[in-house]
Amino acid sequence: MLGKIGLSELLLAGGLILLIFGPKKLPEIGRSFGKGLQEFKQATKELTDSVQLDEETNE
């Protein structure tokens, strides 16, 4: 149920975000969200690489 988001829900969420933040603020919010996501992916990759190196040295 929670993973199934349709087009109408996305449009409703987008409309609410547009009403709350306004059209001038949306690009800034998108950039900050993208940077945060990129940093999260990089940290996750570094963590998995570190764990794999630890496993290889223990073998």
C-alpha distance matrix in Angstrom:
0.0 3.8 5.6 5.6 8.3 10.9 14.6 14.9 12.7 14.8 18.0 17.4 16.9 19.9 21.9 21.4 22.4 25.4 26.5 26.3 28.0 29.9 30.7 33.3 31.2 28.2 30.1 31.1 27.6 26.4 29.3 28.8 25.1 26.2 29.0 26.8 24.5 27.6 29.1 26.1 26.2 29.9 29.8 27.3 29.6 32.6 31.2 30.3 33.8 35.4 33.8 34.8 38.3 38.6 37.6 40.2 42.9 42.3 42.8
3.8 0.0 3.8 5.6 7.3 10.7 14.1 14.5 11.6 13.1 16.5 15.8 14.6 17.6 19.9 19.1 19.6 22.8 24.0 23.5 25.0 27.2 28.0 30.4 28.0 25.1 27.0 27.7 24.1 23.1 25.9 25.2 21.5 22.9 25.5 23.2 21.0 24.3 25.7 22.7 23.0 26.8 26.6 24.3 26.8 29.7 28.3 27.8 31.2 32.8 31.4 32.6 36.0 36.3 35.6 38.2 40.8 40.4 41.1
5.6 3.8 0.0 3.8 6.1 9.6 12.9 14.3 11.8 12.4 16.1 16.3 15.0 17.4 20.1 19.9 20.0 22.9 24.7 24.4 25.4 27.3 27.6 29.9 27.7 24.5 25.9 26.9 23.5 21.9 24.5 24.2 20.4 21.1 24.0 22.0 19.3 22.3 24.1 21.2 20.9 24.7 25.0 22.5 24.6 27.8 26.7 25.8 29.1 31.0 29.7 30.6 34.0 34.6 33.8 36.2 39.0 38.7 39.3
5.6 5.6 3.8 0.0 3.8 6.4 10.0 11.4 9.7 10.8 14.1 14.6 14.1 16.4 18.9 19.2 19.8 22.3 24.0 24.3 25.5 27.0 27.1 29.8 28.0 24.7 26.2 27.6 24.4 22.7 25.6 25.7 22.0 22.7 25.9 24.3 21.6 24.5 26.6 24.0 23.6 27.4 28.0 25.7 27.5 30.8 30.0 29.0 32.2 34.3 33.1 33.8 37.2 38.0 37.1 39.3 42.2 42.1 42.5
8.3 7.3 6.1 3.8 0.0 3.8 6.9 8.2 6.2 7.0 10.4 11.0 10.5 12.7 15.1 15.6 16.3 18.6 20.4 20.9 22.1 23.4 23.5 26.3 24.6 21.3 23.0 24.7 21.5 19.9 23.1 23.4 19.9 20.7 24.1 22.8 20.4 23.4 25.7 23.4 23.3 27.1 27.9 26.0 27.9 31.1 30.6 30.0 33.0 35.1 34.3 35.1 38.4 39.3 38.8 40.9 43.7 43.8 44.3
10.9 10.7 9.6 6.4 3.8 0.0 3.8 5.5 5.4 6.4 8.8 10.1 10.9 12.4 14.4 15.7 16.7 18.4 20.2 21.4 22.6 23.3 23.1 26.2 25.1 21.7 23.4 25.6 22.8 21.0 24.3 25.1 21.8 22.4 26.0 25.1 22.8 25.6 28.2 26.2 25.9 29.6 30.7 28.9 30.6 33.9 33.7 33.0 35.8 38.1 37.4 38.0 41.3 42.4 41.8 43.8 46.7 46.9 47.3
14.6 14.1 12.9 10.0 6.9 3.8 0.0 3.8 5.5 5.1 6.2 8.6 9.9 10.4 12.2 14.2 15.3 16.3 18.3 19.9 21.0 21.1 20.6 23.8 23.2 19.8 21.4 24.0 21.5 19.6 23.1 24.3 21.3 21.9 25.6 25.2 23.1 25.7 28.5 27.0 26.7 30.3 31.7 30.2 31.7 35.0 35.1 34.6 37.2 39.6 39.2 39.8 42.9 44.2 43.8 45.6 48.5 49.0 49.4
14.9 14.5 14.3 11.4 8.2 5.5 3.8 0.0 3.8 5.4 5.1 6.1 8.6 9.8 10.5 12.3 14.2 15.2 16.4 18.3 20.0 20.1 20.1 23.6 23.0 19.9 22.2 24.6 22.0 20.8 24.4 25.4 22.5 23.6 27.3 26.6 24.9 27.8 30.4 28.9 29.0 32.6 33.7 32.4 34.2 37.4 37.3 37.0 39.7 41.9 41.5 42.4 45.4 46.6 46.3 48.3 51.0 51.4 52.0
12.7 11.6 11.8 9.7 6.2 5.4 5.5 3.8 0.0 3.8 5.4 5.1 6.1 8.5 9.8 10.6 12.2 14.1 15.3 16.4 18.2 19.0 19.5 22.7 21.5 18.5 20.9 22.8 19.9 18.9 22.6 23.0 20.0 21.5 24.9 23.9 22.3 25.5 27.7 26.0 26.5 30.1 30.9 29.6 31.7 34.7 34.5 34.3 37.2 39.2 38.7 39.8 42.9 43.8 43.6 45.8 48.4 48.6 49.5
14.8 13.1 12.4 10.8 7.0 6.4 5.1 5.4 3.8 0.0 3.8 5.4 5.1 6.0 8.5 9.9 10.5 12.1 14.2 15.3 16.3 17.0 16.8 19.9 18.8 15.5 17.6 19.7 17.0 15.6 19.2 20.0 17.1 18.3 21.8 21.2 19.6 22.5 25.0 23.7 24.0 27.4 28.6 27.6 29.4 32.4 32.5 32.5 35.1 37.2 37.1 38.1 41.0 42.2 42.2 44.1 46.7 47.2 48.1
18.0 16.5 16.1 14.1 10.4 8.8 6.2 5.1 5.4 3.8 0.0 3.8 5.5 5.0 6.0 8.6 9.8 10.3 12.2 14.2 15.3 15.3 15.0 18.5 18.0 15.0 17.3 19.8 17.5 16.4 20.1 21.3 18.8 20.1 23.6 23.4 22.1 24.9 27.5 26.5 26.9 30.2 31.5 30.7 32.5 35.5 35.8 35.8 38.3 40.5 40.5 41.5 44.3 45.6 45.7 47.5 50.1 50.7 51.6
17.4 15.8 16.3 14.6 11.0 10.1 8.6 6.1 5.1 5.4 3.8 0.0 3.8 5.4 5.1 6.2 8.6 9.8 10.6 12.3 14.3 14.7 15.5 18.9 18.1 15.6 18.5 20.5 17.8 17.5 21.3 21.8 19.5 21.3 24.7 24.0 23.0 26.2 28.3 27.2 28.0 31.3 32.3 31.5 33.7 36.5 36.4 36.8 39.5 41.3 41.2 42.5 45.3 46.3 46.5 48.6 51.0 51.5 52.5
16.9 14.6 15.0 14.1 10.5 10.9 9.9 8.6 6.1 5.1 5.5 3.8 0.0 3.8 5.4 5.2 6.2 8.5 9.9 10.5 12.1 13.3 14.2 17.2 15.8 13.1 16.1 17.6 14.6 14.4 18.2 18.4 15.9 18.0 21.2 20.3 19.5 22.8 24.8 23.6 24.7 27.9 28.7 28.1 30.4 33.0 33.0 33.5 36.2 37.9 38.0 39.4 42.1 43.0 43.4 45.5 47.8 48.3 49.5
19.9 17.6 17.4 16.4 12.7 12.4 10.4 9.8 8.5 6.0 5.0 5.4 3.8 0.0 3.8 5.5 5.1 6.1 8.6 9.9 10.6 10.9 11.0 14.2 13.2 10.3 13.1 15.2 12.8 12.2 16.0 16.9 14.9 16.6 19.9 19.7 19.1 21.9 24.2 23.6 24.5 27.5 28.7 28.4 30.4 33.0 33.4 34.0 36.4 38.2 38.6 39.9 42.4 43.6 44.1 46.0 48.3 49.1 50.3
21.9 19.9 20.1 18.9 15.1 14.4 12.2 10.5 9.8 8.5 6.0 5.1 5.4 3.8 0.0 3.8 5.4 5.0 6.2 8.6 10.1 9.9 10.5 14.1 13.7 11.6 14.8 16.9 14.8 14.9 18.6 19.5 17.9 19.9 23.0 22.8 22.5 25.4 27.5 27.0 28.1 31.0 32.1 32.0 34.1 36.6 36.9 37.6 40.0 41.8 42.2 43.5 46.0 47.2 47.8 49.7 51.9 52.7 53.9
21.4 19.1 19.9 19.2 15.6 15.7 14.2 12.3 10.6 9.9 8.6 6.2 5.2 5.5 3.8 0.0 3.8 5.4 5.1 6.1 8.6 9.6 11.5 14.5 13.4 11.8 15.4 16.7 14.1 15.0 18.7 18.8 17.2 19.8 22.6 21.9 21.9 25.1 26.8 26.1 27.6 30.5 31.2 31.2 33.6 35.8 36.0 36.9 39.5 40.9 41.3 42.9 45.3 46.2 46.9 49.1 51.1 51.7 53.2
22.4 19.6 20.0 19.8 16.3 16.7 15.3 14.2 12.2 10.5 9.8 8.6 6.2 5.1 5.4 3.8 0.0 3.8 5.4 5.1 6.0 7.6 9.2 11.8 10.1 8.3 11.9 12.9 10.4 11.4 15.0 15.0 13.7 16.3 19.0 18.5 18.8 21.8 23.4 23.1 24.7 27.4 28.2 28.4 30.8 32.9 33.2 34.3 36.7 38.2 38.7 40.4 42.7 43.7 44.5 46.6 48.5 49.3 50.9
25.4 22.8 22.9 22.3 18.6 18.4 16.3 15.2 14.1 12.1 10.3 9.8 8.5 6.1 5.0 5.4 3.8 0.0 3.8 5.6 5.5 5.0 6.1 9.3 8.8 7.4 11.0 12.7 11.1 12.1 15.5 16.2 15.5 17.7 20.4 20.5 20.9 23.6 25.4 25.5 27.0 29.5 30.6 31.0 33.1 35.2 35.8 36.9 39.1 40.7 41.5 43.0 45.1 46.3 47.3 49.2 51.1 52.1 53.6
26.5 24.0 24.7 24.0 20.4 20.2 18.3 16.4 15.3 14.2 12.2 10.6 9.9 8.6 6.2 5.1 5.4 3.8 0.0 3.8 5.8 5.6 8.2 11.1 10.7 10.4 14.2 15.3 13.7 15.3 18.6 18.9 18.3 20.9 23.3 23.1 23.8 26.6 28.2 28.1 29.9 32.4 33.2 33.7 35.9 37.9 38.4 39.6 41.9 43.3 44.0 45.7 47.9 48.9 49.9 51.9 53.8 54.6 56.2
26.3 23.5 24.4 24.3 20.9 21.4 19.9 18.3 16.4 15.3 14.2 12.3 10.5 9.9 8.6 6.1 5.1 5.6 3.8 0.0 3.8 6.0 9.4 11.2 9.7 9.9 13.7 13.9 12.0 14.3 17.3 16.9 16.5 19.5 21.5 20.9 22.1 25.0 26.1 26.0 28.1 30.5 31.0 31.6 34.2 35.9 36.2 37.7 40.0 41.1 41.9 43.8 45.8 46.7 47.8 50.0 51.6 52.4 54.2
28.0 25.0 25.4 25.5 22.1 22.6 21.0 20.0 18.2 16.3 15.3 14.3 12.1 10.6 10.1 8.6 6.0 5.5 5.8 3.8 0.0 3.8 6.8 7.9 5.9 6.7 10.4 10.4 9.0 11.6 14.2 14.0 14.2 17.1 18.8 18.7 20.2 22.7 23.9 24.2 26.4 28.4 29.1 30.1 32.4 34.0 34.6 36.3 38.3 39.5 40.5 42.4 44.2 45.2 46.5 48.5 50.1 51.1 52.9
29.9 27.2 27.3 27.0 23.4 23.3 21.1 20.1 19.0 17.0 15.3 14.7 13.3 10.9 9.9 9.6 7.6 5.0 5.6 6.0 3.8 0.0 3.8 5.6 5.8 6.7 10.1 11.0 10.6 12.6 15.1 15.8 16.3 18.6 20.5 21.0 22.3 24.5 26.0 26.7 28.4 30.4 31.5 32.5 34.5 36.3 37.2 38.7 40.5 41.9 43.1 44.7 46.5 47.8 49.1 50.8 52.5 53.7 55.4
30.7 28.0 27.6 27.1 23.5 23.1 20.6 20.1 19.5 16.8 15.0 15.5 14.2 11.0 10.5 11.5 9.2 6.1 8.2 9.4 6.8 3.8 0.0 3.8 5.6 5.5 7.9 10.0 10.4 11.4 13.8 15.3 15.9 17.5 19.6 20.8 21.7 23.6 25.5 26.4 27.8 29.7 31.2 32.2 33.8 35.7 36.9 38.2 39.9 41.5 42.8 44.2 45.9 47.5 48.7 50.3 52.1 53.4 55.0
33.3 30.4 29.9 29.8 26.3 26.2 23.8 23.6 22.7 19.9 18.5 18.9 17.2 14.2 14.1 14.5 11.8 9.3 11.1 11.2 7.9 5.6 3.8 0.0 3.8 5.8 7.0 8.0 9.7 11.2 12.6 14.1 15.5 17.0 18.5 20.0 21.5 22.9 24.5 25.9 27.5 28.9 30.4 31.9 33.4 34.9 36.4 38.0 39.3 40.8 42.4 43.9 45.3 46.9 48.4 49.8 51.4 53.0 54.7
31.2 28.0 27.7 28.0 24.6 25.1 23.2 23.0 21.5 18.8 18.0 18.1 15.8 13.2 13.7 13.4 10.1 8.8 10.7 9.7 5.9 5.8 5.6 3.8 0.0 3.8 5.8 5.5 6.4 8.8 10.3 11.0 12.4 14.5 15.8 16.8 18.5 20.2 21.5 22.8 24.6 26.1 27.3 28.8 30.6 32.0 33.2 35.0 36.5 37.8 39.3 40.9 42.4 43.8 45.4 46.9 48.5 49.9 51.7
28.2 25.1 24.5 24.7 21.3 21.7 19.8 19.9 18.5 15.5 15.0 15.6 13.1 10.3 11.6 11.8 8.3 7.4 10.4 9.9 6.7 6.7 5.5 5.8 3.8 0.0 3.8 5.4 5.1 6.1 8.6 10.0 10.4 12.1 14.2 15.3 16.3 18.2 20.0 20.9 22.4 24.2 25.7 26.8 28.4 30.2 31.4 32.8 34.5 36.0 37.4 38.8 40.5 42.0 43.3 44.9 46.6 48.0 49.6
30.1 27.0 25.9 26.2 23.0 23.4 21.4 22.2 20.9 17.6 17.3 18.5 16.1 13.1 14.8 15.4 11.9 11.0 14.2 13.7 10.4 10.1 7.9 7.0 5.8 3.8 0.0 3.8 5.4 5.0 6.2 8.7 9.8 10.4 12.3 14.2 15.2 16.3 18.3 19.9 21.0 22.4 24.3 25.6 26.9 28.5 30.2 31.5 32.8 34.5 36.2 37.4 38.9 40.6 42.0 43.3 45.0 46.7 48.2
31.1 27.7 26.9 27.6 24.7 25.6 24.0 24.6 22.8 19.7 19.8 20.5 17.6 15.2 16.9 16.7 12.9 12.7 15.3 13.9 10.4 11.0 10.0 8.0 5.5 5.4 3.8 0.0 3.8 5.4 5.2 6.3 8.6 9.9 10.7 12.3 14.2 15.3 16.6 18.4 20.0 21.2 22.6 24.4 25.8 27.1 28.7 30.4 31.6 33.0 34.8 36.3 37.5 39.1 40.8 42.2 43.6 45.2 47.0
27.6 24.1 23.5 24.4 21.5 22.8 21.5 22.0 19.9 17.0 17.5 17.8 14.6 12.8 14.8 14.1 10.4 11.1 13.7 12.0 9.0 10.6 10.4 9.7 6.4 5.1 5.4 3.8 0.0 3.8 5.5 5.2 6.1 8.5 10.0 10.6 12.2 14.2 15.4 16.4 18.3 20.0 21.1 22.5 24.3 25.8 26.9 28.6 30.2 31.5 33.0 34.6 36.2 37.5 39.0 40.6 42.2 43.6 45.4
26.4 23.1 21.9 22.7 19.9 21.0 19.6 20.8 18.9 15.6 16.4 17.5 14.4 12.2 14.9 15.0 11.4 12.1 15.3 14.3 11.6 12.6 11.4 11.2 8.8 6.1 5.0 5.4 3.8 0.0 3.8 5.5 5.1 6.1 8.6 9.9 10.5 12.1 14.2 15.2 16.4 18.3 19.9 21.0 22.4 24.3 25.7 26.9 28.4 30.1 31.6 32.8 34.5 36.2 37.4 38.9 40.7 42.1 43.7
29.3 25.9 24.5 25.6 23.1 24.3 23.1 24.4 22.6 19.2 20.1 21.3 18.2 16.0 18.6 18.7 15.0 15.5 18.6 17.3 14.2 15.1 13.8 12.6 10.3 8.6 6.2 5.2 5.5 3.8 0.0 3.8 5.4 5.1 6.2 8.6 9.8 10.4 12.3 14.2 15.3 16.4 18.3 19.9 21.0 22.5 24.3 25.8 26.9 28.5 30.3 31.5 32.9 34.6 36.2 37.4 39.0 40.7 42.4
28.8 25.2 24.2 25.7 23.4 25.1 24.3 25.4 23.0 20.0 21.3 21.8 18.4 16.9 19.5 18.8 15.0 16.2 18.9 16.9 14.0 15.8 15.3 14.1 11.0 10.0 8.7 6.3 5.2 5.5 3.8 0.0 3.8 5.4 5.1 6.1 8.6 9.8 10.6 12.2 14.3 15.3 16.5 18.3 20.0 21.1 22.5 24.4 25.7 26.9 28.6 30.3 31.5 33.0 34.7 36.2 37.5 39.1 41.0
25.1 21.5 20.4 22.0 19.9 21.8 21.3 22.5 20.0 17.1 18.8 19.5 15.9 14.9 17.9 17.2 13.7 15.5 18.3 16.5 14.2 16.3 15.9 15.5 12.4 10.4 9.8 8.6 6.1 5.1 5.4 3.8 0.0 3.8 5.5 5.1 6.1 8.6 10.0 10.5 12.3 14.3 15.4 16.5 18.4 20.0 21.1 22.6 24.3 25.7 27.0 28.6 30.3 31.6 33.0 34.7 36.3 37.6 39.3
26.2 22.9 21.1 22.7 20.7 22.4 21.9 23.6 21.5 18.3 20.1 21.3 18.0 16.6 19.9 19.8 16.3 17.7 20.9 19.5 17.1 18.6 17.5 17.0 14.5 12.1 10.4 9.9 8.5 6.1 5.1 5.4 3.8 0.0 3.8 5.4 5.1 6.1 8.6 9.8 10.5 12.2 14.2 15.3 16.5 18.3 19.9 21.1 22.5 24.3 25.8 26.9 28.5 30.3 31.6 32.9 34.7 36.3 37.8
29.0 25.5 24.0 25.9 24.1 26.0 25.6 27.3 24.9 21.8 23.6 24.7 21.2 19.9 23.0 22.6 19.0 20.4 23.3 21.5 18.8 20.5 19.6 18.5 15.8 14.2 12.3 10.7 10.0 8.6 6.2 5.1 5.5 3.8 0.0 3.8 5.4 5.0 6.2 8.6 9.9 10.5 12.2 14.2 15.3 16.5 18.3 20.0 21.0 22.4 24.4 25.7 26.9 28.6 30.3 31.5 33.0 34.7 36.5
26.8 23.2 22.0 24.3 22.8 25.1 25.2 26.6 23.9 21.2 23.4 24.0 20.3 19.7 22.8 21.9 18.5 20.5 23.1 20.9 18.7 21.0 20.8 20.0 16.8 15.3 14.2 12.3 10.6 9.9 8.6 6.1 5.1 5.4 3.8 0.0 3.8 5.4 5.2 6.2 8.7 9.9 10.6 12.3 14.3 15.4 16.4 18.4 19.9 21.0 22.6 24.4 25.7 27.0 28.7 30.3 31.7 33.1 35.0
24.5 21.0 19.3 21.6 20.4 22.8 23.1 24.9 22.3 19.6 22.1 23.0 19.5 19.1 22.5 21.9 18.8 20.9 23.8 22.1 20.2 22.3 21.7 21.5 18.5 16.3 15.2 14.2 12.2 10.5 9.8 8.6 6.1 5.1 5.4 3.8 0.0 3.8 5.5 5.0 6.2 8.6 9.9 10.5 12.3 14.3 15.3 16.5 18.3 19.9 21.1 22.5 24.3 25.8 27.0 28.6 30.4 31.7 33.3
27.6 24.3 22.3 24.5 23.4 25.6 25.7 27.8 25.5 22.5 24.9 26.2 22.8 21.9 25.4 25.1 21.8 23.6 26.6 25.0 22.7 24.5 23.6 22.9 20.2 18.2 16.3 15.3 14.2 12.1 10.4 9.8 8.6 6.1 5.0 5.4 3.8 0.0 3.8 5.4 5.2 6.2 8.6 9.9 10.6 12.3 14.2 15.5 16.5 18.3 20.1 21.1 22.5 24.4 25.8 27.0 28.7 30.4 31.9
29.1 25.7 24.1 26.6 25.7 28.2 28.5 30.4 27.7 25.0 27.5 28.3 24.8 24.2 27.5 26.8 23.4 25.4 28.2 26.1 23.9 26.0 25.5 24.5 21.5 20.0 18.3 16.6 15.4 14.2 12.3 10.6 10.0 8.6 6.2 5.2 5.5 3.8 0.0 3.8 5.5 5.1 6.1 8.5 9.8 10.5 12.2 14.3 15.2 16.4 18.3 19.9 21.0 22.5 24.4 25.7 27.0 28.7 30.6
26.1 22.7 21.2 24.0 23.4 26.2 27.0 28.9 26.0 23.7 26.5 27.2 23.6 23.6 27.0 26.1 23.1 25.5 28.1 26.0 24.2 26.7 26.4 25.9 22.8 20.9 19.9 18.4 16.4 15.2 14.2 12.2 10.5 9.8 8.6 6.2 5.0 5.4 3.8 0.0 3.8 5.4 5.2 6.1 8.6 9.9 10.5 12.3 14.2 15.3 16.5 18.3 20.0 21.1 22.6 24.4 25.9 27.1 29.0
26.2 23.0 20.9 23.6 23.3 25.9 26.7 29.0 26.5 24.0 26.9 28.0 24.7 24.5 28.1 27.6 24.7 27.0 29.9 28.1 26.4 28.4 27.8 27.5 24.6 22.4 21.0 20.0 18.3 16.4 15.3 14.3 12.3 10.5 9.9 8.7 6.2 5.2 5.5 3.8 0.0 3.8 5.5 5.1 6.1 8.6 9.8 10.6 12.2 14.1 15.4 16.4 18.3 20.0 21.1 22.5 24.4 25.9 27.3
29.9 26.8 24.7 27.4 27.1 29.6 30.3 32.6 30.1 27.4 30.2 31.3 27.9 27.5 31.0 30.5 27.4 29.5 32.4 30.5 28.4 30.4 29.7 28.9 26.1 24.2 22.4 21.2 20.0 18.3 16.4 15.3 14.3 12.2 10.5 9.9 8.6 6.2 5.1 5.4 3.8 0.0 3.8 5.4 5.1 6.2 8.6 10.0 10.5 12.2 14.3 15.3 16.4 18.4 20.0 21.0 22.6 24.4 26.1
29.8 26.6 25.0 28.0 27.9 30.7 31.7 33.7 30.9 28.6 31.5 32.3 28.7 28.7 32.1 31.2 28.2 30.6 33.2 31.0 29.1 31.5 31.2 30.4 27.3 25.7 24.3 22.6 21.1 19.9 18.3 16.5 15.4 14.2 12.2 10.6 9.9 8.6 6.1 5.2 5.5 3.8 0.0 3.8 5.4 5.1 6.1 8.7 9.8 10.5 12.3 14.2 15.3 16.5 18.4 20.0 21.2 22.7 24.7
27.3 24.3 22.5 25.7 26.0 28.9 30.2 32.4 29.6 27.6 30.7 31.5 28.1 28.4 32.0 31.2 28.4 31.0 33.7 31.6 30.1 32.5 32.2 31.9 28.8 26.8 25.6 24.4 22.5 21.0 19.9 18.3 16.5 15.3 14.2 12.3 10.5 9.9 8.5 6.1 5.1 5.4 3.8 0.0 3.8 5.5 5.1 6.2 8.6 9.8 10.6 12.3 14.2 15.4 16.6 18.4 20.1 21.2 22.9
29.6 26.8 24.6 27.5 27.9 30.6 31.7 34.2 31.7 29.4 32.5 33.7 30.4 30.4 34.1 33.6 30.8 33.1 35.9 34.2 32.4 34.5 33.8 33.4 30.6 28.4 26.9 25.8 24.3 22.4 21.0 20.0 18.4 16.5 15.3 14.3 12.3 10.6 9.8 8.6 6.1 5.1 5.4 3.8 0.0 3.8 5.4 5.2 6.1 8.5 9.9 10.5 12.2 14.2 15.3 16.4 18.4 20.0 21.4
32.6 29.7 27.8 30.8 31.1 33.9 35.0 37.4 34.7 32.4 35.5 36.5 33.0 33.0 36.6 35.8 32.9 35.2 37.9 35.9 34.0 36.3 35.7 34.9 32.0 30.2 28.5 27.1 25.8 24.3 22.5 21.1 20.0 18.3 16.5 15.4 14.3 12.3 10.5 9.9 8.6 6.2 5.1 5.5 3.8 0.0 3.8 5.6 5.1 6.1 8.6 9.9 10.5 12.3 14.3 15.3 16.5 18.4 20.2
31.2 28.3 26.7 30.0 30.6 33.7 35.1 37.3 34.5 32.5 35.8 36.4 33.0 33.4 36.9 36.0 33.2 35.8 38.4 36.2 34.6 37.2 36.9 36.4 33.2 31.4 30.2 28.7 26.9 25.7 24.3 22.5 21.1 19.9 18.3 16.4 15.3 14.2 12.2 10.5 9.8 8.6 6.1 5.1 5.4 3.8 0.0 3.8 5.4 5.1 6.2 8.6 9.9 10.6 12.4 14.3 15.5 16.7 18.7
30.3 27.8 25.8 29.0 30.0 33.0 34.6 37.0 34.3 32.5 35.8 36.8 33.5 34.0 37.6 36.9 34.3 36.9 39.6 37.7 36.3 38.7 38.2 38.0 35.0 32.8 31.5 30.4 28.6 26.9 25.8 24.4 22.6 21.1 20.0 18.4 16.5 15.5 14.3 12.3 10.6 10.0 8.7 6.2 5.2 5.6 3.8 0.0 3.8 5.4 5.1 6.1 8.6 9.8 10.5 12.3 14.3 15.4 16.8
33.8 31.2 29.1 32.2 33.0 35.8 37.2 39.7 37.2 35.1 38.3 39.5 36.2 36.4 40.0 39.5 36.7 39.1 41.9 40.0 38.3 40.5 39.9 39.3 36.5 34.5 32.8 31.6 30.2 28.4 26.9 25.7 24.3 22.5 21.0 19.9 18.3 16.5 15.2 14.2 12.2 10.5 9.8 8.6 6.1 5.1 5.4 3.8 0.0 3.8 5.5 5.1 6.2 8.6 9.9 10.5 12.4 14.3 15.6
35.4 32.8 31.0 34.3 35.1 38.1 39.6 41.9 39.2 37.2 40.5 41.3 37.9 38.2 41.8 40.9 38.2 40.7 43.3 41.1 39.5 41.9 41.5 40.8 37.8 36.0 34.5 33.0 31.5 30.1 28.5 26.9 25.7 24.3 22.4 21.0 19.9 18.3 16.4 15.3 14.1 12.2 10.5 9.8 8.5 6.1 5.1 5.4 3.8 0.0 3.8 5.4 5.1 6.2 8.7 9.9 10.7 12.4 14.6
33.8 31.4 29.7 33.1 34.3 37.4 39.2 41.5 38.7 37.1 40.5 41.2 38.0 38.6 42.2 41.3 38.7 41.5 44.0 41.9 40.5 43.1 42.8 42.4 39.3 37.4 36.2 34.8 33.0 31.6 30.3 28.6 27.0 25.8 24.4 22.6 21.1 20.1 18.3 16.5 15.4 14.3 12.3 10.6 9.9 8.6 6.2 5.1 5.5 3.8 0.0 3.8 5.4 5.1 6.2 8.7 10.0 10.6 12.6
34.8 32.6 30.6 33.8 35.1 38.0 39.8 42.4 39.8 38.1 41.5 42.5 39.4 39.9 43.5 42.9 40.4 43.0 45.7 43.8 42.4 44.7 44.2 43.9 40.9 38.8 37.4 36.3 34.6 32.8 31.5 30.3 28.6 26.9 25.7 24.4 22.5 21.1 19.9 18.3 16.4 15.3 14.2 12.3 10.5 9.9 8.6 6.1 5.1 5.4 3.8 0.0 3.8 5.4 5.1 6.2 8.7 9.9 10.9
38.3 36.0 34.0 37.2 38.4 41.3 42.9 45.4 42.9 41.0 44.3 45.3 42.1 42.4 46.0 45.3 42.7 45.1 47.9 45.8 44.2 46.5 45.9 45.3 42.4 40.5 38.9 37.5 36.2 34.5 32.9 31.5 30.3 28.5 26.9 25.7 24.3 22.5 21.0 20.0 18.3 16.4 15.3 14.2 12.2 10.5 9.9 8.6 6.2 5.1 5.4 3.8 0.0 3.8 5.4 5.1 6.2 8.6 10.1
38.6 36.3 34.6 38.0 39.3 42.4 44.2 46.6 43.8 42.2 45.6 46.3 43.0 43.6 47.2 46.2 43.7 46.3 48.9 46.7 45.2 47.8 47.5 46.9 43.8 42.0 40.6 39.1 37.5 36.2 34.6 33.0 31.6 30.3 28.6 27.0 25.8 24.4 22.5 21.1 20.0 18.4 16.5 15.4 14.2 12.3 10.6 9.8 8.6 6.2 5.1 5.4 3.8 0.0 3.8 5.5 5.3 6.2 8.8
37.6 35.6 33.8 37.1 38.8 41.8 43.8 46.3 43.6 42.2 45.7 46.5 43.4 44.1 47.8 46.9 44.5 47.3 49.9 47.8 46.5 49.1 48.7 48.4 45.4 43.3 42.0 40.8 39.0 37.4 36.2 34.7 33.0 31.6 30.3 28.7 27.0 25.8 24.4 22.6 21.1 20.0 18.4 16.6 15.3 14.3 12.4 10.5 9.9 8.7 6.2 5.1 5.4 3.8 0.0 3.8 5.5 5.2 6.4
40.2 38.2 36.2 39.3 40.9 43.8 45.6 48.3 45.8 44.1 47.5 48.6 45.5 46.0 49.7 49.1 46.6 49.2 51.9 50.0 48.5 50.8 50.3 49.8 46.9 44.9 43.3 42.2 40.6 38.9 37.4 36.2 34.7 32.9 31.5 30.3 28.6 27.0 25.7 24.4 22.5 21.0 20.0 18.4 16.4 15.3 14.3 12.3 10.5 9.9 8.7 6.2 5.1 5.5 3.8 0.0 3.8 5.5 5.3
42.9 40.8 39.0 42.2 43.7 46.7 48.5 51.0 48.4 46.7 50.1 51.0 47.8 48.3 51.9 51.1 48.5 51.1 53.8 51.6 50.1 52.5 52.1 51.4 48.5 46.6 45.0 43.6 42.2 40.7 39.0 37.5 36.3 34.7 33.0 31.7 30.4 28.7 27.0 25.9 24.4 22.6 21.2 20.1 18.4 16.5 15.5 14.3 12.4 10.7 10.0 8.7 6.2 5.3 5.5 3.8 0.0 3.8 5.5
42.3 40.4 38.7 42.1 43.8 46.9 49.0 51.4 48.6 47.2 50.7 51.5 48.3 49.1 52.7 51.7 49.3 52.1 54.6 52.4 51.1 53.7 53.4 53.0 49.9 48.0 46.7 45.2 43.6 42.1 40.7 39.1 37.6 36.3 34.7 33.1 31.7 30.4 28.7 27.1 25.9 24.4 22.7 21.2 20.0 18.4 16.7 15.4 14.3 12.4 10.6 9.9 8.6 6.2 5.2 5.5 3.8 0.0 3.8
42.8 41.1 39.3 42.5 44.3 47.3 49.4 52.0 49.5 48.1 51.6 52.5 49.5 50.3 53.9 53.2 50.9 53.6 56.2 54.2 52.9 55.4 55.0 54.7 51.7 49.6 48.2 47.0 45.4 43.7 42.4 41.0 39.3 37.8 36.5 35.0 33.3 31.9 30.6 29.0 27.3 26.1 24.7 22.9 21.4 20.2 18.7 16.8 15.6 14.6 12.6 10.9 10.1 8.8 6.4 5.3 5.5 3.8 0.0
